[in-house]
Amino acid sequence: MARAWRCLILSLTLLAAACVAPQPEGPVFRGALPPQPPGTARLVFYRPLAYYDTMAVTTVYLNGVPISPTPVGTLLYRDVAPGQYDISVWSPGSYPNQFKSVVVGPGNNFYVRIDTLPKPPCPNRFAGDCPADTFIVTPVDPLTAIQQVQGLRLITG
């Protein structure tokens, strides 16, 4: 009987360990980003850790050009020339106004949070009839964003 309990506990432990998502690569971000080069604008993208968020990875695009994959719990930034940028992410699902266009000037810092819209539970995920993940981009004011990015993994992709 004791052996059966040990097997059960071991099985449950292994099952729980398999459910834990791997940590994204990169150092844990604390503090402030490094100074940006003179004459540039900075675009900062982040995906906060959310309990019910999908573990699917999306990719950030600037003016249709892929910049970097962004797993949940990560932060990345790009120093760019002043101008207009269309910001989008790869998303199998669509939503009205899910992508944004911004105009940035020299010295500007612009923060963009990447979120996943909630979706209903999937009763039969093995049949492939579940709703797709829908990613959106949301501009965030710098004071709020600076607090939200603390503890995320800084990626350089």
N, C-alpha and C positions, 0 to 999 in steps of 0.2 A: 504494500500500500504506500509506503514512504517513497519507493522508487517511482511510482505513478505520479505522485505529487511533485517530485523533483522534475520529472519529464514535462509535466504540465507547466510548471513555473518557468523552466528553461524555454519551452516553446513560446509562452506568452512574452517573455523577455526578448527573444529573438524577433518575434512579430512586432513588438513595440519599437525595437531598434530599426527595423526596416521602414517604419512609418516616419522616422525623423528625416527631414530634408537635409541634404549636405549644406554646409556653410559655404557661401560664395568665397572665391579667392580674393585676396587683397587685404591691406591693413584696415583695422577699425579706425574710422574717422572720428577725431575729437578736435575741437577748437575751430580754427578758421582755415580757409583755403589759402594757398600761397598767393602772393601778389601777382596780378596779371600784368602782362607786358603793356607798356604805354601805347595808347592809340587803339587798343583792342576792346572788345566787349566780351563778357563771359556768359556762356549759357551753361547752367547747372541742371542736370537731370538726376532724379532719384526715384527709387521705388521703395517706399517704407515697408517695414515688416508689419504684416497684418495677419491676424489669427486665421481668418477664413480666406486669405488670398490664395490664388492659384500658384503652383510652383513652376508653371510654364514660363519660359524665358521669351521675352519680346526683344525686338531690335529697334533702336532709336534711329530716325532718319532726319537729316537736315537737307532741305530742298531736294528730297528724293534720293539722297545719297546715304547709304547705311553708315552709321557712326560706330555703334557698339551694341552687342547683346547686353541686356540688363536683367539679370535675375532679381528676384525679390530680395530686399535688404541691401541694395547697392546704391552707390552714388558715383557719378562721373561728371566731368566738366570739359568744356571746349572753349578756348580763347579764339574768337573769330573777328574778322574785319567788321566794322560797323555796317549795318544794312538791314535788309528784310530777310527773314528766314521762315520757311514753312517747316513746322515741327510736327512730325508724325511718328507713329510706332507701328510695327507689324501687328495686325489684329485680325483674327479670323472672323470675329463678329463686328458688326457696324453699329454706330450710334450717331445721332445728329450732333454735329459740331465736335466730334471727338478729337480732332486735330486743330492746331492753332497756327496762326501767322503772327510774327512779332517783328517789330522794328527796334533795333538796338543801336545805341550810339557809343562813342568812345568812353570807356570807364564804367559803362553800365554792367550790372550783374542781373541776370534774369534767371529765375528759378522755375523749373517745370517738374511737377510731380506726375509720375506715371501710376495710374490706378487701374484696377480691374473692376468692372461692374459686377455686382452680385448676380448670381444666377440661381434658378430654382434647383432643388435637388434632382439628381438623375436617377430615376427608378431602375433603369436597365442600361448601365453604362457599357456592358459587354456587347450589347446589340448595336452600339454606335449611334444611338439616337439622342445623345445628350446635347444641350445647347453649347455653342462654342464660347470660349473665353472672349471677352470684349475689353480691350485696353483703350484707355483714354488719356489724354494729356491735359493737365490743369495748371495754369500759371498760379504761382503762390507768392505772396509778398515776402520780401527778404527776411524780415524779422521772424516770421512764422517758420519759413523754410530752414533757417539756420538752426532753429531748435529741433526740427524734424529730422535733419540729416545726421545729427550726433549719434554715434554708435553704428552707423551703416558702414558697409565695406566699400572702400574707395577702389574703383577699378580703373584701369588705364587702357581699356580696349578701344 
